[in-house]
Amino acid sequence: MTRPGRPWAEASHVSTRLLVHAMVREDATVDTGDLYAVANCLGMTDQQVRLCIKRLVAEGRFTHQGRGRKALLWATPEAIDDAARDLGYVWYAYEQDQGRAPWDGRWQLIAFAVPEAARDARDALREEIVRLGGAAVQNGLYVAANPIAAPVEQQARRLGVLACVTFLTSTDLSVGGRAEPADLAAALWPVPQIAARYTRLADLAERHLIRLDQNGRLDATDRAAMAIQLAAAFTDAMDPDPLLPPELLPRPWDGARARALFARCWIRLQDAGQDGTPPPRLFRRYSEILRESATSSAPPARPPAPSEPR
């Protein structure tokens, strides 16, 4: 039976793709009965879920056995590795918020001149640099505030264009007459737009915290739906964030406040669900990162490369 969407989920922007990935359990499986129940709670139709499953299977990210709500999905190693890679950036963001990732004042510069004949490789290299937090200075020249040379070099080698790439660092970068680091960051990255995404995340976390205060006895489906809604908003805020060092950002920084509220709400949701049922893989790993970040006395951290999931 299809469950009606919850009023608090009406403004949800959770994609069916994110939902399926978030429901992967420790054994790399997804119970489609649970998947459909949570999807309905978020206002999704069974047809939306079926079409998404079909696409993910066609892409080779999942395999499946059975039909409908009694089917079982298996995440492929590629799908699991992608999720693990992203967790490394979540961990690093919280290290920054706790003051354990100070900036050394060095800019990482990457220049490339890839021939038009290798346009696909050039586009893939550019996308990787931007995904890792790089910003365009001018045609073929990118800058990052974090040391991203290793993963970019790895990608360039994989694409066969490493000979076309140059790496260097600088402590006295000047672009368009701007040399002060915070001014450079504000000019090169869309800081206000990133802050606006974090404001939306903070608002959602605060609303969910109020709901938890008012009704702490949510059932497992509602808890999972709220957690996935939070995870979707968190992903929406984190994806375009280059994780600039705090020294380059406005103070107070909306991202740090939003991540703190997300952590409080996430841990509350997980603590409310201690009924012996193993949580999905994503839920457990987020909880581990958030709890560790709150108590860690570790030395300063370095940004993780994509091949170094936390």
C-alpha positions in Angstrom: 0.0 0.0 0.0 1.3 3.5 -0.9 1.9 5.6 2.1 1.0 9.3 1.8 3.8 11.8 1.9 4.4 13.5 5.2 3.6 17.2 5.5 7.2 18.0 6.5 8.4 16.3 3.3 6.3 18.4 0.9 9.2 20.7 0.1 11.7 17.9 -0.2 14.1 17.9 -3.1 15.4 14.4 -2.6 16.1 12.6 -5.9 15.2 9.0 -6.3 18.8 8.3 -7.2 20.1 9.7 -3.9 17.3 7.8 -2.1 18.4 4.4 -3.5 22.1 5.0 -2.8 21.3 6.2 0.8 19.3 3.0 1.5 22.3 0.6 0.8 23.0 -1.6 3.8 26.3 -2.9 5.1 26.0 -6.0 3.0 25.6 -3.7 -0.1 22.0 -4.6 -0.5 18.8 -2.5 -0.6 15.5 -4.0 0.6 13.0 -2.6 -1.9 10.1 -2.9 0.6 11.9 -0.4 2.8 12.9 1.6 -0.2 9.3 2.0 -1.4 8.0 2.8 2.1 10.6 5.6 2.6 10.0 6.9 -1.0 6.2 7.1 -0.4 6.9 8.9 2.9 8.9 11.5 0.9 6.0 11.9 -1.5 7.5 9.8 -4.3 5.4 7.4 -6.4 6.2 3.8 -6.9 6.6 4.5 -10.6 9.3 7.0 -9.9 11.2 4.4 -7.9 10.8 1.7 -10.5 12.1 3.9 -13.2 15.1 5.0 -11.1 15.9 1.3 -10.3 15.7 0.5 -14.0 18.2 3.3 -14.8 20.6 2.4 -12.1 20.6 -1.2 -13.2 21.1 -0.2 -16.8 24.1 2.0 -15.8 25.7 -1.0 -14.0 25.5 0.6 -10.6 23.1 -2.0 -9.2 22.0 -5.5 -9.9 18.6 -6.9 -8.8 16.7 -10.0 -8.1 12.9 -10.3 -7.8 10.2 -7.9 -8.5 8.3 -5.0 -6.9 8.5 -4.6 -3.1 10.0 -8.1 -2.6 13.0 -7.5 -4.8 16.6 -7.1 -3.5 19.1 -4.7 -5.0 22.9 -5.1 -4.8 25.2 -2.1 -5.1 28.2 -2.7 -7.4 31.7 -1.9 -6.2 31.7 1.3 -8.3 28.6 2.7 -6.5 30.1 1.9 -3.1 33.5 3.4 -4.0 31.9 6.6 -5.1 30.1 7.0 -1.8 33.2 6.2 0.2 35.2 8.9 -1.8 32.6 11.5 -0.9 32.8 10.7 2.8 36.4 11.8 2.8 35.3 15.3 1.9 32.6 15.3 4.6 35.3 14.3 7.2 37.6 17.1 6.0 34.9 19.7 6.2 34.3 18.9 9.8 38.1 19.0 10.5 38.1 22.5 9.1 35.2 23.5 11.3 37.0 22.2 14.4 40.1 24.2 13.5 42.2 21.1 12.7 42.9 22.0 9.0 44.7 25.4 9.1 45.7 26.9 5.8 49.5 27.1 5.0 49.0 30.1 2.8 49.9 28.3 -0.4 47.8 28.4 -3.6 47.9 25.3 -5.8 48.0 26.3 -9.5 47.3 23.9 -12.4 47.8 24.8 -16.0 47.0 22.6 -19.0 47.0 22.9 -22.8 45.4 19.8 -24.1 45.0 19.6 -27.9 41.5 19.8 -29.5 42.0 16.2 -30.7 41.8 15.1 -27.1 38.8 17.4 -26.2 37.0 14.7 -24.2 40.0 14.2 -22.0 40.4 17.9 -21.6 36.8 18.3 -20.5 37.1 15.4 -18.1 40.3 16.9 -16.6 38.6 20.3 -16.2 35.6 18.7 -14.5 37.9 16.9 -12.1 39.8 20.1 -11.2 36.5 21.9 -10.5 35.1 19.0 -8.6 38.1 19.1 -6.3 37.6 22.8 -5.6 39.6 24.5 -8.4 38.5 27.8 -9.9 39.3 29.2 -13.3 41.8 32.1 -13.4 41.9 32.3 -17.2 41.8 29.9 -20.1 43.7 26.7 -19.1 44.8 28.0 -15.7 43.1 26.9 -12.5 43.8 27.6 -8.8 42.8 25.9 -5.6 43.3 26.7 -1.9 43.8 23.1 -1.0 46.6 20.8 -2.3 44.8 18.9 -5.1 47.8 18.2 -7.3 48.0 14.5 -6.5 44.4 13.5 -7.5 44.6 15.8 -10.6 47.8 14.2 -11.6 46.2 10.8 -11.1 43.3 11.8 -13.4 45.5 13.3 -16.0 47.6 10.2 -16.2 44.5 8.0 -16.5 43.3 10.2 -19.3 46.7 10.1 -21.1 47.3 13.9 -21.0 49.7 14.2 -18.1 52.4 15.6 -20.5 50.0 18.6 -21.1 49.7 19.6 -17.4 51.8 21.8 -15.2 51.7 22.1 -11.4 53.0 24.8 -9.2 52.4 26.5 -5.9 52.5 30.2 -4.9 52.2 32.3 -1.8 52.0 35.6 -3.6 49.2 35.1 -6.1 47.7 38.2 -7.7 44.7 38.1 -10.1 43.2 41.2 -11.7 45.0 43.4 -9.1 43.7 41.4 -6.2 46.3 39.9 -3.9 44.7 39.7 -0.5 43.8 36.0 0.0 40.2 36.5 1.2 39.6 39.0 -1.6 40.9 36.5 -4.1 38.6 33.8 -2.7 35.6 36.0 -3.0 36.4 36.9 -6.6 37.2 33.4 -7.8 34.5 31.3 -6.0 30.8 31.9 -5.7 30.9 32.3 -1.9 27.4 34.0 -1.5 25.7 31.2 -3.5 27.4 28.5 -1.5 26.4 30.2 1.7 22.8 30.4 0.5 22.8 26.6 0.1 24.1 26.2 3.6 21.4 28.5 4.9 18.7 26.2 3.4 20.4 23.2 5.1 20.5 25.0 8.4 16.8 25.9 8.2 15.9 22.3 7.4 18.0 20.9 10.3 16.4 23.4 12.7 12.9 22.4 11.6 13.7 18.7 12.1 15.2 19.4 15.5 11.9 21.0 16.5 9.9 18.1 15.2 12.2 15.7 17.2 11.6 17.7 20.3 7.9 17.6 19.8 7.7 14.0 18.7 10.7 11.9 19.6 8.9 8.6 18.9 9.0 8.5 15.1 8.8 5.1 13.5 11.7 3.7 11.5 10.3 4.8 8.1 9.8 8.4 9.2 13.3 8.5 10.8 14.8 7.2 7.6 12.9 9.7 5.4 13.9 12.6 7.6 17.6 11.5 7.5 17.5 11.1 3.8 15.9 14.5 3.4 18.7 15.9 5.5 21.4 14.0 3.5 20.0 15.4 0.3 20.2 19.0 1.6 23.6 18.3 2.9 24.8 17.0 -0.4 23.2 19.9 -2.2 25.3 22.3 0.0 28.5 20.3 -0.1 28.7 19.4 -3.8 29.6 22.9 -5.0 31.7 23.8 -1.9 35.4 24.0 -2.7 36.0 23.6 1.1 38.0 26.9 1.2 40.1 27.2 4.3 38.3 29.2 7.1 40.9 31.9 6.8 39.5 32.8 3.4 35.8 32.8 4.3 33.5 35.4 5.9 33.2 35.1 9.7 31.0 33.6 10.9 30.7 31.1 8.0 27.3 29.8 7.2 28.8 26.5 6.2 30.2 25.8 9.7 26.9 26.7 11.4 24.9 24.6 9.0 27.2 21.6 9.4 27.0 21.9 13.2 23.2 21.9 13.0 23.2 19.0 10.6 25.4 17.0 13.0 23.1 17.7 16.0 20.0 16.6 14.0 21.6 13.6 12.4 22.9 12.2 15.7 19.5 12.8 17.3 17.8 10.9 14.5 20.2 8.0 14.8 20.0 7.9 18.6 16.2 7.8 18.4 16.5 4.6 16.3 18.5 2.4 18.6 16.2 -0.6 18.1 18.8 -3.2 17.1 18.2 -2.8 13.3 21.5 -2.1 11.5 21.3 1.3 9.8 22.1 1.8 6.2 25.8 2.1 5.4 25.6 5.9 4.7 23.8 6.5 8.0 26.4 4.7 10.0 29.4 6.3 8.3 27.9 9.8 8.7 27.3 9.1 12.4 30.9 7.9 12.8 32.4 11.0 11.2 30.2 13.4 13.1 30.8 11.7 16.5 34.5 11.4 15.8 34.8 15.1 14.8 33.1 16.2 18.0 35.5 14.4 20.2 38.7 14.1 18.2 42.0 15.6 19.4 43.8 14.6 16.3 46.6 16.7 14.8 46.0 19.0 11.8 44.5 17.2 8.8 45.2 17.3 5.1 42.6 17.1 2.4 41.9 13.5 1.4 42.5 12.5 -2.3 39.6 10.7 -4.0 41.5 7.5 -3.6 41.8 8.0 0.1 38.2 7.7 1.5 37.9 8.3 5.2 
